[in-house]
């Protein structure tokens, strides 16, 4: 059978429609892995916000069933919040089966999201006056599911109160008094609520409260910052320690003990990059062991077995990220290297030239131009089965050479033995409504964290252009079924 030309002029109207739908969905899902409403190195806050809003509205209106199903595709928390907001704002679909599936996906996603993101979403629903019956039911169900409502009421007091009022939720008597009756200061039977009441007057009581609540009370009691941090450290989460440590590294603030044995591989990479080079050099054995341990723990949770793997890792100046996403692109590349090293039978990492001589990868620093062609050539010469490129896609030394290298190698040198090459991009390009590509030869997928690499390797085949719309729909349906079954166990 002869090869059929797939150029637009030789496709039927039905084929053109399916191709358009597939490309729309691929663009949206791919963006969902990387896009946030935050500044990036090359773009400000405004352009990403406009691009993301447009993408969500477009896909919601044209492909609502698949729009809801992307909640199961592994997209980042920001885009999950955005999908739930838009689905609730749009009201329930008429089809009963679709309505039931959508409702279940929303409920499961909310339970898996960090609580602060959920309460921020509820506050946004109130601000936009989204108060249909479905929205009220979703909020009531979530509040009833939370195991420690008094903890949430203290930590997210204003947002919790707004959510309860917005959904007309009937609260337990003491919780309702705590949230809505500020004049009644008598003691509570609930220990944590009473601890909060006492902390208004006693400095000693603040150290049993959530860090974010205790922080403001410490200022009220005029507790010295270093004293407060030392005493409250046992109440801080890993994420809170990481955020504080990143700030402290830039302002020469106090240091906190960061539990290297519990952090995920991406959070660990971001923490290590927040340390000075001198401290990293002094702790090389400890940090190497921590990265190995984090990668092993992740692969026990989500197994990934690969053969001969090479990575091309971008450590150019732009990987310093932005103020909100400090070192994020470089941190994801660093974490990806350690994770793939543990997953592969054989592994080699090829960093951009400014850092190619570093003995320990965590000594890498953002420096130089985005020069990816040379490390890609080195990786191809090693002849791996898979090459993963982690870069923001702004290749500039020289521009667009990586795509030419991959194309020429595939057509003239490697031919049938060319390794699979996948570009994973942790940065959203607002101008193109998707993570920036390195060219047409290499498939590009968005990447939130290194922990998402197994998902992205499975999704990458759709971006090549050979998979059909039906296959993409089946993939999303499979992800939904897995999500529903995992919630039952």
Long-range contacts (C-beta under 8 A, 24 or more apart in sequence): 18-468, 18-469, 19-469, 21-63, 21-469, 22-462, 22-467, 22-468, 22-469, 22-472, 24-58, 24-59, 24-62, 24-63, 25-59, 25-63, 25-66, 25-469, 25-472, 26-462, 26-463, 26-472, 27-55, 27-433, 27-434, 28-55, 28-56, 28-58, 28-59, 28-67, 28-70, 29-70, 29-73, 29-75, 29-459, 30-434, 30-435, 30-444, 30-445, 30-446, 30-459, 30-463, 31-55, 31-79, 31-428, 31-433, 31-434, 31-435, 31-446, 32-70, 32-73, 32-75, 32-76, 32-79, 32-446, 33-74, 33-75, 33-76, 33-435, 33-445, 33-446, 33-447, 33-448, 33-452, 33-456, 34-76, 34-425, 34-426, 34-427, 34-428, 34-435, 34-446, 34-447, 34-448, 35-76, 35-78, 35-79, 35-428, 35-446, 36-76, 36-78, 36-325, 36-428, 37-78, 38-322, 38-324, 38-325, 39-322, 39-323, 39-324, 39-325, 40-321, 40-322, 40-325, 40-392, 40-427, 40-428, 41-318, 41-319, 41-320, 41-321, 41-322, 41-329, 41-392, 41-427, 42-318, 42-392, 42-394, 42-427, 42-429, 43-429, 43-430, 43-431, 47-430, 47-431, 48-428, 48-430, 50-430, 51-428, 51-430, 51-431, 51-433, 52-79, 52-82, 52-428, 52-430, 54-433, 55-433, 56-82, 56-83, 56-86, 57-86, 60-86, 60-87, 60-90, 64-90, 64-93, 64-98, 65-98, 66-473, 66-476, 68-98, 68-101, 68-102, 68-105, 68-106, 69-105, 69-476, 69-477, 69-479, 69-480, 70-476, 71-105, 71-106, 71-108, 71-109, 71-483, 72-105, 72-476, 72-479, 72-480, 72-482, 72-483, 73-455, 73-459, 73-476, 73-479, 74-452, 74-455, 74-456, 74-459, 74-479, 75-448, 76-448, 77-113, 77-114, 77-117, 80-109, 80-113, 81-113, 81-117, 81-120, 81-121, 84-109, 84-110, 84-121, 85-121, 85-124, 85-125, 85-130, 88-125, 88-130, 88-132, 88-134, 88-135, 88-138, 89-125, 89-128, 89-130, 91-132, 91-134, 92-132, 92-134, 101-480, 103-134, 103-138, 104-484, 105-480, 105-483, 106-138, 107-138, 107-141, 107-142, 108-483, 108-484, 108-487, 110-138, 110-142, 111-142, 111-145, 111-487, 115-146, 115-152, 115-155, 115-156, 116-156, 118-142, 119-152, 119-156, 119-159, 119-160, 119-163, 120-159, 122-159, 122-162, 122-163, 122-166, 123-158, 123-159, 123-162, 123-163, 125-166, 126-162, 126-163, 126-165, 126-166, 131-166, 135-167, 136-166, 136-167, 136-168, 137-167, 139-163, 139-166, 139-167, 139-169, 140-167, 140-169, 143-167, 143-169, 148-192, 149-175, 150-175, 150-178, 150-190, 150-192, 150-193, 151-192, 151-210, 153-178, 153-179, 153-193, 154-192, 154-193, 154-196, 154-209, 154-210, 154-213, 155-210, 155-212, 155-213, 157-213, 206-232, 207-231, 207-232, 207-235, 208-235, 209-235, 210-235, 211-235, 211-236, 211-237, 211-240, 212-240, 225-253, 225-254, 226-254, 229-254, 229-256, 233-257, 238-262, 238-263, 238-267, 239-267, 242-267, 242-270, 242-271, 242-274, 245-271, 245-274, 246-270, 246-271, 246-274, 246-326, 246-327, 248-274, 249-274, 249-275, 249-276, 250-326, 260-286, 260-287, 260-290, 260-293, 260-294, 261-290, 261-293, 263-290, 263-294, 264-294, 264-298, 264-449, 264-451, 265-291, 265-294, 265-295, 265-298, 265-335, 265-338, 265-339, 265-450, 265-451, 266-331, 266-332, 266-335, 266-449, 266-450, 266-451, 268-294, 268-335, 269-331, 269-332, 269-334, 269-335, 269-338, 269-362, 269-450, 270-326, 270-327, 270-328, 270-331, 272-334, 272-362, 273-327, 273-330, 273-331, 273-334, 273-362, 274-326, 274-327, 277-363, 277-365, 280-360, 280-362, 280-363, 281-363, 284-360, 287-360, 287-362, 288-360, 288-362, 291-338, 291-362, 292-338, 292-342, 294-338, 295-338, 295-339, 295-341, 295-342, 295-343, 296-342, 298-339, 298-451, 299-339, 299-342, 299-343, 302-451, 302-454, 304-339, 304-343, 304-453, 304-454, 304-457, 305-343, 306-340, 306-343, 306-344, 306-345, 306-385, 306-386, 307-344, 307-345, 307-346, 307-384, 307-385, 307-386, 308-344, 308-345, 308-346, 308-347, 308-383, 308-384, 308-385, 308-386, 309-340, 309-343, 309-344, 309-346, 309-347, 309-348, 309-384, 309-385, 309-386, 309-387, 309-388, 310-347, 310-348, 310-349, 310-350, 310-379, 310-382, 310-384, 310-386, 310-387, 310-388, 310-419, 311-336, 311-337, 311-340, 311-347, 311-348, 311-349, 311-350, 311-379, 311-387, 311-388, 311-389, 311-390, 312-350, 312-372, 312-375, 312-376, 312-379, 312-387, 312-388, 312-389, 312-390, 312-391, 313-337, 313-349, 313-350, 313-351, 313-352, 313-375, 313-389, 313-390, 313-391, 314-352, 314-370, 314-372, 314-389, 314-390, 314-391, 314-392, 315-351, 315-352, 315-354, 315-355, 315-364, 315-365, 315-366, 315-367, 315-368, 316-352, 316-354, 316-366, 316-367, 316-368, 316-369, 316-370, 316-371, 316-394, 317-366, 317-367, 317-368, 317-369, 318-366, 318-370, 318-392, 318-394, 319-366, 319-392, 320-366, 327-366, 328-426, 329-391, 329-392, 329-426, 329-427, 330-364, 330-366, 332-390, 332-426, 332-447, 332-449, 332-450, 333-390, 333-391, 333-426, 334-361, 334-362, 334-364, 335-449, 335-450, 335-451, 336-388, 336-390, 336-424, 336-447, 336-450, 336-453, 337-361, 337-390, 338-450, 339-450, 339-451, 339-453, 340-388, 340-453, 346-384, 348-379, 348-382, 348-384, 350-375, 350-376, 350-378, 350-379, 351-375, 368-397, 369-396, 369-397, 370-394, 370-395, 370-396, 370-397, 371-395, 371-397, 372-401, 372-402, 372-438, 373-398, 373-401, 373-402, 373-405, 376-402, 376-405, 376-406, 377-405, 380-405, 380-409, 380-414, 380-419, 383-417, 383-419, 384-419, 385-419, 385-420, 386-419, 386-420, 386-421, 386-422, 387-419, 387-420, 387-421, 387-422, 388-422, 388-424, 388-453, 389-421, 389-422, 389-423, 389-424, 389-438, 389-442, 390-424, 390-425, 390-426, 390-447, 391-423, 391-425, 391-438, 392-425, 392-426, 392-427, 392-436, 393-423, 393-425, 393-427, 393-429, 393-435, 393-436, 393-437, 393-438, 393-444, 394-436, 395-438, 400-438, 400-439, 402-438, 402-439, 402-442, 403-438, 403-439, 403-440, 403-441, 403-442, 404-439, 406-439, 406-441, 406-442, 407-439, 407-441, 410-441, 422-456, 422-457, 422-460, 424-453, 424-456
